[in-house]
């Protein structure tokens, strides 16, 4: 399963709603996937490839190699 190595963000689940959103709308489940990037980062002093979400990359939580 896809998961961020830093913040452990993973799949989110919810419902699809129709545009009208009336009380009779049928709901179907859907998933949201995290925006993961494979980057080479420094982990325990060694360069290593890890999967990191874009939010962690932008915020500077990852020390890139």
C-alpha positions in Angstrom: 0.0 0.0 0.0 1.2 3.5 -0.8 2.3 5.5 2.2 4.5 8.5 2.9 7.7 7.5 4.8 7.7 10.8 6.8 4.0 11.6 7.8 2.6 8.1 7.0 -0.2 9.6 4.9 -2.1 6.9 3.0 -5.4 6.2 1.2 -8.5 8.1 2.4 -12.0 6.8 1.9 -15.2 8.7 1.4 -18.4 9.0 -0.7 -19.1 10.2 -4.2 -22.1 12.5 -4.3 -24.1 13.5 -7.3 -24.0 17.2 -8.5 -27.6 17.8 -7.5 -27.0 16.4 -3.9 -30.7 15.7 -3.4 -31.9 13.5 -0.6 -32.3 10.6 -3.1 -28.8 10.8 -4.5 -27.0 7.4 -4.6 -23.7 7.4 -2.9 -20.7 5.3 -4.1 -17.5 4.9 -2.2 -14.3 6.4 -3.6 -10.6 6.7 -2.6 -8.2 9.6 -2.5 -4.5 8.7 -3.0 -1.6 10.7 -1.6 0.6 12.6 -4.0 3.7 10.5 -3.5 7.2 11.1 -5.1 10.2 8.8 -5.0 13.2 10.8 -3.9 16.7 10.0 -2.8 17.0 11.3 0.7 19.4 11.0 3.6 18.1 8.4 6.1 20.4 7.5 9.1 23.3 9.1 7.4 23.0 7.1 4.2 21.3 8.1 0.9 18.2 6.0 0.3 15.2 6.0 -2.1 12.0 6.7 -0.2 8.4 7.6 -1.1 7.4 11.0 0.2 4.2 13.0 -0.2 4.5 16.4 -2.0 3.4 18.2 1.2 6.4 16.9 3.1 8.7 17.8 0.2 7.4 21.4 0.1 7.6 21.9 3.9 11.3 20.8 4.0 10.8 17.8 6.2 13.0 15.7 3.9 16.8 16.2 3.6 17.5 15.3 -0.1 20.7 13.6 -1.1 
